[in-house]
Structure formats: structure tokens, C-alpha cells
Amino acid sequence: MEPATIEQPRKGEGTPNAVRHMDVHANELPAYCPTAQMSLWNAHPRVYLPLERMGDEARCMYCGTLFRLVD
């Protein structure tokens, strides 16, 4: 009997929390990570991000996702 092989998903395909950049709109403030779209099973504690003016950027200290306020 041969050992089972595990096929790894390609980056961004089926990989939980693979997104590393999020555009945030003013109506979505306050911004926080993890977002509702991220998988919960491997999520970290919720962190609020300091986005106040258009163009502001903040990086999550746990997962490194970059958040940018676009409008």
C-alpha cells in the first residue's frame, strides 16, 4: 500500500485567509482584522486598525494583511 499524498492548494485557491491586501471604504469603518470574509477556524483575536483619512494604511500585527482606506 502506497502512502497517501496530500495535494496542496495553489496560493489563493482555497487557502483560508490568503488575501494579504484589503481595500476599506468609509462606510466599513471601523476596520478590523480578521474580517467577516476570513475563515474563523484559523483566525486570530480581533484587532481594530487606525484608518481615518483616505489613503491611510495599516497592517494587521497578527497576520500581516495590509488594509487601505480607499474612500
C-alpha positions in Angstrom: 0.0 0.0 0.0 1.4 3.4 -1.0 1.3 6.3 1.4 -1.4 8.9 0.7 -0.4 12.1 -0.9 -1.9 15.4 0.0 -2.4 17.8 -2.8 -1.6 21.3 -1.6 -3.9 24.1 -3.0 -2.3 26.7 -5.1 -1.8 30.1 -3.5 -5.1 32.0 -3.3 -7.2 29.0 -4.3 -9.0 27.5 -1.3 -6.3 28.7 1.1 -8.0 30.2 4.1 -7.1 33.8 4.9 -4.8 34.0 1.8 -5.7 37.6 1.0 -3.0 39.9 2.1 -4.5 43.3 1.0 -7.9 44.7 1.7 -9.4 47.9 0.4 -11.7 49.5 3.0 -14.4 52.0 2.3 -15.5 54.8 4.7 -18.9 53.0 5.3 -17.0 49.9 6.5 -15.2 51.8 9.4 -14.1 50.9 12.0 -11.8 48.5 10.2 -10.8 45.3 11.9 -9.0 42.0 11.3 -9.9 39.3 10.8 -12.8 40.3 8.6 -16.1 38.5 8.2 -14.9 37.0 4.9 -11.9 35.3 6.6 -12.1 31.7 7.9 -12.7 31.5 11.6 -11.0 28.2 12.3 -7.5 29.7 12.0 -8.3 33.3 12.8 -6.5 35.4 15.4 -8.0 37.8 18.0 -9.9 40.8 16.6 -7.6 43.8 16.1 -9.0 47.3 15.2 -7.0 49.2 12.7 -6.4 53.0 12.7 -7.7 54.2 9.4 -9.1 57.7 9.4 -8.2 59.5 6.1 -8.3 58.4 2.5 -5.0 56.7 1.7 -4.2 55.6 5.3 -2.8 52.2 5.5 -2.5 49.8 8.5 -1.0 46.3 8.7 -2.5 43.6 11.0 0.1 42.7 13.6 -1.0 39.1 13.6 -1.4 38.0 10.0 0.3 40.9 8.1 -2.7 41.7 6.0 -2.5 45.3 4.7 -5.6 47.4 4.9 -6.0 50.7 2.9 -8.8 53.3 3.2 -9.8 54.0 -0.4 -12.6 56.5 0.1 
